[in-house]
Amino acid sequence: MPRLTVAKTAKMLVNGQFVRSESGRTFEAQNGLGQACLASRKDVRDAVRAARSAQPAWAARTPVNRGQVLYRLAEMLEARASGFAELISRESGLTKPRAKREVEAAVDRAVHYAGWCDKAAQVLGSVNPVSGPFFDFSVVEPIGVVAVLAPSASPLVGLVSLCLPPLAVGSTVVAVAASPMVATEFAEVVATSDLPPGSLNLLTGVKGDLAKTLVEHRDVDAIADADGDDDFRRVLVSGAADSLKRVRVWGPFDLAAWHSPSTQGLDWVEAFVEVKTVWHPVGM
């Protein structure tokens, strides 16, 4: 007897659990790949609550350990490279060689930010010369909970490029994915990469609706977007003003730019830290 294909159930990742939207609503993924979850305001609140609860413990880990965890994520991406390339090609319409390059670039990007975990504090912090009998230090601290709006031009590298910089320095993330089926597959990588539950939460749905909820949420400390739309940026800045939320917008970038070194580096990490100045009397 011919057997039926077991269709993949697309779910979101919240607090380390694979969940459907609390409303039960779905939407059709691109190219007929199935139904994806349509996240609601309640799903956003649950994800932010999970990220806030997980943030102190994630920030308390040593930078070396955070680097090991992100490197493990790169290992898991590498192990599933062929499946990711096939899925990206089907969902986004990229040719198979370009889809393969998308996965390779995502793996390289994960390794890049794994390397920054134990270096960012040294590069961004300093010992400051002052006049008087004091030591003066600039100490790097994570900003807290970061909302990420993944770009549409790059289904996997764009998502990885925005999620990993805040994780590298001890913040936690709530991400809205642009490609729901790729995000579902990436959620499985996250769940097996030693990232603690709640440190990276992945939602799927309408970007504009979820962005409005995230930017107005008072327990979100920063929001990042990389589609570079000026009108959308004004919406984010206006919504963030009431809670003094940091807004960072990059782009727009095409696929080639996402695959190049121009879309990675220290400035992407620096966007998600705060620098605290500490004074200490000499000899005390």
C-alpha positions in Angstrom: 0.0 0.0 0.0 1.3 3.5 -0.8 1.9 5.5 2.3 0.8 9.0 3.0 3.2 11.8 3.5 3.4 13.0 7.1 2.9 16.8 6.8 4.9 19.1 9.1 2.9 21.0 11.7 4.2 24.5 11.8 4.3 25.8 15.4 5.9 28.7 17.2 8.6 28.5 20.0 7.7 30.2 23.3 9.5 29.5 26.5 11.1 26.4 25.0 7.8 24.9 24.0 6.3 24.4 20.5 2.9 26.1 20.6 0.0 27.0 18.4 -1.5 30.5 18.5 -3.8 30.8 21.5 -6.5 32.1 19.1 -6.2 29.0 16.9 -5.8 31.2 13.8 -3.5 30.3 10.9 -2.5 31.7 7.5 -1.3 30.1 4.3 2.5 30.0 3.9 4.1 30.9 0.6 4.1 28.4 -2.3 1.5 26.2 -0.7 3.8 24.8 2.0 0.9 24.6 4.6 -0.7 26.6 7.4 1.4 28.6 9.8 0.4 30.0 13.2 -1.0 33.6 13.2 0.3 35.0 16.5 -2.0 37.1 18.6 -1.4 39.8 21.2 -1.6 37.2 23.9 1.1 35.1 22.2 3.3 38.2 22.2 2.7 38.8 25.9 3.5 35.2 26.6 6.8 35.4 24.6 7.8 38.6 26.3 7.1 37.2 29.8 9.2 34.1 28.9 12.1 36.3 27.7 12.0 38.5 30.8 12.0 35.5 33.1 14.9 33.9 31.3 17.1 37.0 30.9 18.8 37.2 34.4 20.0 33.6 34.2 21.2 33.9 30.6 23.1 37.1 31.4 24.6 35.5 34.5 26.3 32.8 32.4 29.9 33.3 31.6 30.6 34.8 28.2 32.6 31.7 27.3 29.6 29.5 28.0 27.3 31.7 25.9 29.8 31.4 23.1 29.7 27.6 23.5 25.9 27.6 23.2 25.8 29.8 20.1 28.5 27.6 18.6 26.3 24.6 19.3 23.6 26.4 17.4 25.9 26.7 14.4 26.7 23.0 14.7 23.0 22.1 14.5 22.4 24.4 11.6 25.3 22.7 9.7 23.9 19.3 10.5 20.6 20.2 8.9 22.0 22.2 6.0 20.5 20.1 3.2 17.0 20.2 4.7 17.2 23.9 5.2 18.4 24.6 1.7 15.5 22.5 0.3 12.9 24.3 2.4 14.3 27.8 1.7 14.2 27.0 -2.0 10.6 25.9 -1.8 9.3 28.6 0.4 11.2 31.6 -0.9 11.7 30.6 -4.6 15.4 30.9 -4.4 17.4 28.6 -6.7 19.0 25.7 -4.9 22.6 27.1 -5.2 21.4 30.4 -3.6 19.4 28.6 -1.0 22.5 26.5 -0.1 24.5 29.7 0.2 21.8 31.1 2.5 22.3 28.2 4.9 26.1 28.4 4.7 26.0 32.2 5.4 23.7 31.6 8.4 26.1 29.0 9.9 29.1 31.4 9.4 27.1 34.2 11.0 26.3 32.0 14.1 30.0 31.2 14.5 30.9 34.9 14.1 28.6 35.9 17.0 29.7 32.9 19.1 33.2 34.5 18.9 32.0 37.9 20.1 30.5 36.6 23.3 33.8 36.7 25.3 35.2 39.7 23.4 32.4 42.4 23.3 32.8 43.4 26.9 36.6 43.9 26.5 36.2 45.9 23.3 33.3 48.1 24.4 34.3 48.5 28.1 37.3 50.4 29.3 39.3 51.7 32.3 39.1 55.5 32.2 41.7 57.9 33.3 40.4 60.4 35.9 41.7 63.2 38.0 41.7 62.1 41.6 42.2 59.0 43.8 39.6 56.9 42.0 39.4 53.9 39.6 36.8 54.6 36.9 35.5 51.7 34.8 33.0 51.5 31.9 31.2 48.1 32.2 29.1 46.6 29.5 25.7 45.2 30.5 22.9 43.6 28.4 20.0 45.8 27.6 17.4 43.2 28.6 14.6 41.9 26.3 15.0 42.7 22.6 12.2 42.4 20.0 13.4 41.4 16.5 11.5 41.9 13.3 13.2 39.6 10.8 13.8 41.0 7.3 11.9 39.7 4.3 14.9 39.7 1.8 16.8 36.9 3.6 14.7 34.1 5.1 17.4 32.6 7.4 20.5 34.8 7.5 18.4 37.9 8.3 16.7 36.1 11.2 20.0 34.8 12.6 21.7 38.2 12.1 19.2 40.0 14.3 18.7 37.3 16.9 22.3 36.4 17.8 23.9 39.8 18.6 21.7 40.4 21.7 22.0 36.8 22.8 25.8 37.1 22.6 25.9 39.8 25.2 23.2 38.4 27.6 19.9 39.8 26.4 17.0 37.6 25.4 14.9 37.8 22.2 11.4 37.7 20.9 11.6 37.4 17.2 8.9 37.8 14.5 9.9 35.7 11.5 9.4 36.7 7.9 9.4 33.1 6.5 7.1 31.0 8.8 8.2 27.5 7.6 11.9 28.4 7.8 11.3 29.8 11.3 9.6 26.5 12.3 12.6 24.6 11.2 15.0 27.1 12.9 12.9 26.7 16.1 13.8 23.0 16.1 17.5 24.0 15.9 17.1 26.4 18.8 15.4 23.8 20.9 18.3 21.4 20.5 21.2 23.9 20.8 21.4 24.2 24.6 19.8 27.7 24.6 17.8 27.8 27.8 14.0 28.0 27.5 12.7 31.6 26.9 16.0 33.0 25.8 14.9 33.0 22.1 11.2 32.9 21.3 10.0 32.7 17.7 6.6 34.0 16.5 5.0 33.9 13.1 2.2 36.2 11.8 1.6 39.7 10.4 4.7 41.8 11.1 2.9 45.2 11.3 0.4 43.9 13.9 2.9 42.1 16.1 5.4 45.0 15.8 2.8 47.4 17.2 2.2 45.2 20.2 5.9 44.7 20.8 6.9 48.3 20.5 4.1 49.4 23.0 4.9 46.6 25.5 6.6 48.2 28.5 8.7 45.1 29.3 10.5 45.2 26.0 13.7 47.2 26.2 14.7 47.4 22.5 13.3 46.7 19.1 15.3 45.9 15.9 14.2 45.9 12.3 16.3 45.5 9.1 13.9 46.2 6.3 14.8 49.9 6.4 11.4 51.3 5.6 11.3 55.0 6.7 7.5 55.1 7.3 7.7 51.9 9.4 10.6 53.3 11.3 8.6 56.4 12.3 5.9 54.1 13.5 8.4 52.2 15.7 10.0 55.4 17.1 6.6 56.9 17.9 5.4 53.8 19.6 8.6 53.4 21.6 8.7 56.9 22.9 6.2 56.3 25.7 8.4 53.7 27.3 11.8 55.1 26.2 12.5 51.9 24.2 15.6 51.8 22.1 14.9 51.4 18.3 17.5 50.3 15.9 16.7 50.0 12.1 19.2 48.8 9.5 18.9 48.3 5.8 17.3 47.8 3.5 19.7 45.0 2.3 19.3 42.7 -0.6 20.2 39.0 -0.4 23.8 39.6 -1.5 24.3 42.1 1.2 23.0 39.7 3.9 25.6 37.2 2.7 28.5 39.7 3.0 30.5 40.8 6.0 28.8 44.3 5.8 25.8 42.9 7.7 27.7 41.6 10.8 30.1 43.0 13.3 30.5 44.9 16.5 28.0 47.6 15.7 25.3 45.0 15.6 26.3 43.9 19.1 26.8 47.4 20.5 23.1 48.2 19.6 22.0 45.9 22.4 24.2 46.8 25.3 24.3 49.6 27.9 27.6 50.9 29.3 27.6 51.6 33.1 30.3 53.8 34.6 31.6 52.7 38.0 33.8 54.8 40.3 35.8 53.2 43.1 38.2 54.9 45.5 41.8 53.9 45.2 43.0 51.7 48.2 39.5 50.7 49.3 
